[in-house]
Amino acid sequence: MSMRGRHLDAYSMYKRGTREHGFDAFDKEQGPERSLNGVGKDIGVPSWKRSLRHVLVATLSSFLYGYHLGVVNETLESISRDLGFHGNTMAEGLVVSTCLGGAFVGSLFSGLIADGVGRRRALQLCALPMIIGASMSATAKSLWAMLLGRLFVGTGMGIGPAVAALYVTEVSPAYVRGTYGSFTQIATGLGLMGSLFIGFPAKAIEGWWRICFWASVAPAAILALFMEFSVESPHWLFKRGRAADAEAEFEKLLGGPYVKSAMAELSKSDRGDEADTFKFSELLYGHHRKVVFIGSTLFALQQLSGINAVFYFSSTVFETAGVPSESANICVGIANLLGSFVAMILMDRLGRKVLLIGSFSGMVVAMFLQITSATSLVSRSSGVYLSVGGMLLSVLAFAIGAGPVPSILLSEMFPGRVRANAVSVCMAFHWIVNFFVGLLFLRLLEQIGPLVLNSIFGAFCLLAVLFIKKNVLETKGKSLQEIEIALLPSE
């Protein structure tokens, strides 16, 4: 009664506003352009500039995610020599995958944290283990100290991307939500590029790898500081019964003329109280289980495409092929960034489903090139070109759709009451598969060779195309409330 009673009047006002202003007109038959976060055509659309700075701050968590994914790429050899495990592929895999194990743990709790303290505070909290873990890695004197530091960093990585996806989805106007969502992939690409550039001197300068870890402390501190001045998600505030606070945040994000209509549409699905307690069993047995299945499968297929094997071990693979790792990795970073910018341009034009299908199809072609390079059908020099070209095409295709779309899509498809916890469950599958790819890739490359391994990755990419065609819903241009209604089970 206490939570509900304090805000009953404000909540009832918005419920009456929904009826009086005829928001039943926001139905499927009128097409995707009639509602932009609850904003009708008659008053135009809110300025994208109001929410941009808040989105950019949140994407710092994605920058850190990309940085820590790539920081061991150029430095792994130096780390292994200094800490005494050079040549031990399992230990090298652990340096990569321990971070991912921590990310799995962080991901599992990200929904509870985001719902408990809010999206803004959760993004601040994710920066703390990244600062601690990076400092521990930078000062490590043994393999176990390095693994402990990577575990801490991974915990922050598991919280950050999941909460950032929620935050960006909930503070963005619908007509630019896909574009803003692709900013996270661009930030990840910039993080990867940054880690590659700063890692170049690691093989020539003794102990440089420690500088590479220290460098990540600054953006993590900036994230924690700047989120203090960013808005909280109106969706989270309204779900907590704080309708007046949600209205104030909508005014900052959309502008005064759009607040009432945004609040009225929000009230259609979120009740503004906590009487209906969330249970995790709903995600496994309730009517949300189909979306959980779609999301978990998408994230698993995303990782089984083999993309992170490129990000983690491209230096090793390129050197084996006789290609200088520095120039090759620059090309990988450029391909990733180029694909991310293409995704930003096309996300709200072509839609999420089209980009996913095109992306995984491109990766099938890329894997075919790499498979061909490993056969006797081509000369060694031609095989090198095909292998590197296939790897770069794979990165480009991934960044266009398979990279940015799943987290955006899942944040859109779940209703506000279960969104944070549902996304955290789906992201857990991402980190489980990611962990085993990081742990086993080098060993599998030794045991079964690139031809068989790339054939397996290509088969998963093809499976992804078929799965998306059959199961994925297009969400382009729809408000979060319209998507929720479209996914409600038929009676």
N, C-alpha and C positions, 0 to 999 in steps of 0.2 A: 504493500500500500504506500510505503514512503516514497519509493522512486516514482511509482505511477501517479500518486496523488499530487506531487509537486508540479507535474507537467501535464496533468489531465486537461486543463483548460486550453493550453497552447495546442496540444495534440488534437483536441476536439475541434478547435477553430480550423485547423488545416483539413481535417476530415470533412467538415461542413463545406470548406472551400472547394474540396474535390467534387462534391455533389453539386454545389451551386454553379460552378464554372464549367460543368459538363466535361470532365476529363474522361468520360467514357468515349469521347471522340477519338482518343488515342488508341485506336484498335488497329489490327493488322491490315485491314483492307485499305487504309489510307496511305500505305507506303512508308518508307523509312525517313522521309524528309519532314514529316509533320511535327516531330518532337526532338528537341536537342537539349537533353537534360531537363525535360519538362518545359521547354520554351516553344511556343507556337510560332507559326509563320507570321502571324499578324504583327509581332513586335520584333521580327528578325532574329538574329542569333547573337549570343554574347561574344565579346571580344576574346580571342584566344590569348591575348597578351596578359590578361589578368592572372591566369593560372600558370603561365609559362615558367615564371621564376621558381614557383613551388615545385613544379615537375623537375626542373633542372637540378635543384638541390637534392631531390630524392634519387635522381639517377647517379649521384656520386657513389651510392652503394653498388650500382652496377659497374661503375668504373673500377672500384676496388675488387669486385668479383672477377672482372677480366684481368686485372693486374695480377692477382694472386693465382689465377689459372696459368698465366704465362710466365711468372717470375722464375720458375724452375727450368724453363725451356733452355735458355742460354747458360744458366748458372749450374745446372745439375752436375755436370762433369767436375767443375771446380769444387762444389760442395762435397761431392763424393771423395775427391782426393784429400781435401782438408780434414774431413771427418772420418776418413779411414774405411770407406766401404766401396771404393772404386772397383768396377767390374762386377759387382753384385747386383744383377738386374732386379732381383726381388726387393732388395733394400732401396734401390733407386725408385722402383714402383711404389714402395711404401711412402717415400717422401712426397710423391704426388697424391697417392690415394688416401693417406691419413687425413689430409685436408678435406677430402671429399667425405670421409667418414664423419668428421666433425660437422660438415655441412648437412649431412643426413640428420644428425641429432638436432642441430639448430632448426632445420626445416620442420621437424616434427612438432617443435614447440612454438614455431613462428605464429601459428594461428592463435594459440592461447595468449601469447604475448600481445599480438596486435589487437585482439579483442579485449584484453585485460587493461592495458595502459594506453591504447590508441595507436594509430598508425605512426604518428609523429614521434612519440616516445620510443616506439619499437625500432624506428630507424636510428634514433640516437643510441639505443642500447646495442644495436648490432655493431656500431663502431667500436665499442669498448673491447670486446675480445679480439677484434682485428688489430687494435693498437697493442694490446698485451702480447698477442701471439706473434706479431711481426717483430716486436722487441726481443722476445725469447729466441726466435729464429736467428735474428741478427747477431745475437751474442752466444749462440750455441757452440759448445765445445765437443759434442758427441752426437751420434745418430739419434739417440733417445731424446736428447734435448731439442734437436731439430723437429723430431716427430711430435713432441709435446707442443711446441710452438705452432706447428702446422695444424694441430688439432684445434687449438684455440682460434686460429684464423678461420678455419673451416666452420666453426660454430657461428661466427659472425656472417660468413658467406651464406650459410643456410637460412639465416633470418632475413638478411638484407634483400635479395632478389624477390622473395615471396611477398614481403611487405611493400616493397617498391612497386610491384605490379598492382597490388591492391590500391595503394595510395594514388598512383597515376590514373588508374581506372576511375576512382571515386571523386577525384577533383577535376577531371577533364570534361569539357563540353563534349557531347556525343559526336559531333561532326569532326572533331580532331582527336578523338580518343585513340584511334589506331595510329595516327601520326605521332602523338605523344608517347604511346606505348613503344613505338619503334626507337624512341630516344634511348631506351634502356639498352637495346642492342648496339646502338652507336657508341654509347658510353662503355659498354663491354669491349667493343672493338678498340676504342681509344686506350682503355686500360691494358689490353693485350699489346698494342703497339708501344705504349709507354714502357711496359716491362721488357719488351724485346730490345728497344733502343738503349735503355739504361743497362741492360745486361751484356751488351756487345763487348765492353772492356774486361769482362769477367775472366776470360781465358788468358788474357795478357797481364792483368794486374792482380797480384795475389791479395786475396781477401776482399776483392771488389763485390763479391756476392753479398757480403754483409751490408754494404751500402744499398744494394737493391732492396733488401728487406726494410732497412730504415726509411727509405724513401716513401713507403706506403703509409707511414704513420701520419704524415701531414694531411693528405686528403681525408683520412678517417677522422681526424680532429676537426677539420673543416665541416664535414658532414654533421657531426654532433653539434657543433656550434650553430650552423646556419639553420638547422631544423628547428631550433628554438624560436626563430623568427618566421617560420612557415605556418601555414594554416593547418588545422586538423581536418580530417575527412568529415564532411557534413553527414555522410551516411552512418559513420560510426557514432557520431554525437547523437543523431536522431534515434538510432537503435538503443542507445543508453538512456533515452528519455530526456535528452537535453535539446529540446526543439528550438528554444531561443538561441542557444549557442550555434546550432546547425544553421539557423537563418542568418546569423551574423557572418558565418564563414562563407555561405553561399553569396552574400553580398560582396565579400572580398573577391570571390572567384568569378562571379558572373556579372555583378552590377545590380543596382537596386531594382530596375524594372523587371528583372527575371526571377526575383527571389520567391514571390508567392507561387508562381506556377511550378517552379522547381520543387518547393516544399510540398505542394499539393500532389504532385506525381510521386514524390518520395513516400508520402503517406499511404499510397495505394498498396505498397508491399511491406514496408517496415512500420511496425505498429507503435514504435516509440516507447516500449516497455520491455521488461525482461521476464514477463510472466511465463512465456513459453520457452523453457530452458532447452538449450541445444544439447543433443546427445550424439556422440560419435557414431552410434549404431545407425543413425539416420543415413549416414553416408554409405553404409554397407547394405542396409536392408530397406531403407526408405525410398521415396520417389526420386532422391538425388543420386541413387546408385549408378544410373546410366551415365550421368555426366561425370561422376567420379571415374567410372570405367573408361570413358572416352579420354578424359584428361590424363589419367595414369598411363594409358596406352600410348598417347601422343608423346608424353615425356620419355617413356621408355624407348620408343622408336627413334626419337630425336637423338638419344645417346647411342643407340645401337647402329645408327648411321655411320659411326666411326669418326665423327667430326672432332671430338676432343682428343682422339689419338693424334690428330694433326696438331692441335694447339699445344699438347703436352710434349710431343716427341718429334716435332718437325725437324728440329736441328739434327737429331740422331738419324732420322730417315734420309734427310738431304745429304748428310755427310757420307752415309753408306752408298748413296748414288753418285758420289763424287761432286756434289754441288755445294759451293760455299754456303754455310748455314746463315751467315749474316745477310747476304743479298736475298737468299730464298725466303727467310723469315720476314724481311721487309715486304716482299711480294705477298706473303700470306696476310700480313696486317693490312696492306692496301686493298687486297681482294675482299677482306672482311668488312672494312670500312665502306668500300664502294657498294657492296651488296646491302649494307645497312642503310645507306642513303637512298638506294633504289626502293627499299622496303618502306622508308618514311614517305616517299612520294606516292607510292602505289597503294599503301595500306587502306586508305579511306576512299580510294578510287576503284580498284579492282575487288577489294574485299579480302577477308582472311582466308577463306577456303581456296580461292584461286591461287593465292600466293603459296599456300601450303602444298598444293598439288604440283604447281610449277617448280617449287623448290626441291621437293623430293625427287621429281622426275629428272631435274638437272643433276642431282647427286647420283642417280642411277647411271647416267651417261658418264659422269666423272669416274665412278668406280669401274665402268667398262674400260675406260682409257687406262686406268692403273692396272687392271687385270691384264690387258693386252701388253702393257709394258713389261710384265713379268714372264711372258711366254717367249718361246723361241721364234715366233713369227716376225719379230722385229730385231734389228741390230741393237747392240748395247747403247750406242749413242742415241739412236731413235727412242730406245726404251727409257732413257733418262728424261728426254723431253716429254714423252707421254706421261711418265710418272709424275713429274713436277707439274705439267699442265693439268693433269687430272686432279691433283691435290689442290691446285689453285681454283679450278672450276668447282670442286666440291665445297671449298670455303665460300666462294662467291654465291653459289646456289643456296647454301645453308643460311647465309646472312640475309637473303632476300625473303625467306619465309619460315623455314624450319627453326631458325634461331629465335626471332622475336615473337612469332605468332602464338605458340602454345600458351605462354604465360598471360598474354593479353586476352586470348580467347577464354581461358578458364576463369579469369577474374571477371569477365563479362557474363559468363553463363550461369554462375551460381548466385542465388538471391543473397541479399545483404546479411540475413541472420546467420547463414552458414558459410559465407564467402571465405573468410579468413581461414577457418579450420579446414574447409574443403580443399582450398588451394594448397595448404600445408601438407595434406595427405597426398595429393597428386605430386607435389614437388618431391616428396620423400622417394617416390619411385624414380624420379630423375636422378637423385643422388645415389641411390643404391646401384643403378646400372652404371652411372658415371664412376663410382668407386671401383667396380670390377674392371671396367675398361682401362682406367688408369693403372690398376694393379697388374693386370695380365697382358696388356698390349705387347710390351717388349718380349715377354716370355713366349707368347703365341707367335710373334713374328719370327722368333728363333726356331720354334718347334714346327710350325706348319707352313711358314713362308708367306710372302705378300700375296701370291696368287689366290690361295685358298682364303686367306683372311679378308682380302678385299671382295672376294666373291660373297662371303657371308655378309659383309656390310652392305653390298649392293642388293642382296636379297631382302634385307630389312628395309631398305629405301623403297623398293618396289612394293613390299607389303604395306608400307606407310601410305603410298599413293592409293592403293585399293581400300584401305581402312578409312581414309579421309573422305573419299568419294561416297562411301556408304553411310558414314556416321556423323560427320561434322556439320553443324548448323552455321549458316552465315549470319554474322552479327553486325555487319557494316551499317553505320548510320542509325542504329536503333538505340533507344535509351535503355538503361539497365533494367528499368521496370518492364519495358516491352519485351525484352529478351526473357525475363522471368516468366511472364505470362505465356509466351510462346512455348516454353519448356514445361509448363504445368502438364501433368498427365491428364489425358482425357478421361472424363467420368464414365 
